[in-house]
Amino acid sequence: MNKQLVGVLGASGYAGRELCALINRHPGLKLAFATANDQKGTTIMAGGREVSFIGTDEAPLGDVALVFSALPHGTSGAWAERAVEAGARAVDLSADLRPGNGREGIPYGLTELMRGVVQGAELVSNPGCYPTAILLALAPLFAQGLVAPDAQIVVNAASGVTGAGNSPKRELLFGEVAEDYRAYGVGNTHRHLAEMRALALAMGSGNDLLFTPHLLPVARGILASITVTLAAPLPDPLALWRAAYGSEPFIEIASGPPSLREVSHRNVVRLWATEMAGTQRPTLMIFSAIDNLVKGAAGQAVQNANLMLGLEETMGLPT
């Protein structure tokens, strides 16, 4: 088949490199350019092919069908909009254009829930990694009004160090991360909360979200543990998720608590839920596992791009 040309802005970061690798293995896409100002002129291997970085200002935005913008927060969204002005479609991987961040009305690419607005869109904001894991886990409960109105939704989620980007930081050195486990963004202050609150509200939930992220001494992966008080008991909790996602190619209902090994390098979400024993009110614990660089970033971006460009949604994505 004829491949459609795409470009990647900010290709030297973890998500950008993952994008280049996915595109280079994709049967319907061809990488036309990859930018990295601080590594201009550098060549890397991605997806079994060499990729040479150019400066962002040199990118021929109007010569491609779609641009992925994986530039830093505060910069990326403007470049995605510039790509649209040049005649390309664009997927922005930053927080700049997501709901809850001051730019409402732009299609939000949580693909399984927003497929209708993503198909054929000119510009899509790609969800954050934590919101992807957490919102897909909670959406079936919100849709059925099953969360107790006065309940607080408590989320503890742990991520591999690639989720913090590849800018040099002392706290991310091997000697600081190895054999350790710690919380960050404490006090309900993480930037992804605005996005999650906005989407939860749009899905009919005004419940408080209490979110605490943790740093795992592994390269990739997110495991979220979510505690929810229900309005009424659920005799068969997993039946709700099976009914909601049974036909989804990238959502798996596990037979027990999922692990990071089960999702590594795959564009999937693995979910499992169980009733909590010894509680005064019906309470569920939901587990959600993703690869933060694939389903949580680059893979979901390609999934959205496939829909935007009229390709099969699953094309070129590892399952």
Buried (B, 14 or more C-beta within 10 A) or exposed (E): EEBBBBBBBBBBBBBBBBBBBBBBBBEBBBBBBBBBBEBBEEEBEBBEEEBEBBEBEEBEBEEBBBBBBBBEEEBBBBBBBBBBEBEBBBBBBBBBBBBBBEBEEBBBBBBBBBBEBBBEBBBBBBBBBBBBBBBBBBBBBBBBEBBBEEBEBBBBBBBBBBBBBBEEEEEBEEEBBEEEEEEEBEEEEBBBBBBBBBBBBEBEBEBBBBBBBBBBBBBBBBBBBBBBBBBEEBEEBBEBBBEBBEEBBBBBBBEEBBBBEBBBEBBBBBBBBEBBEEEEEBBBBBBBBBBBBBBBBBBBBBBBBBBBBEBEBEBBBBE
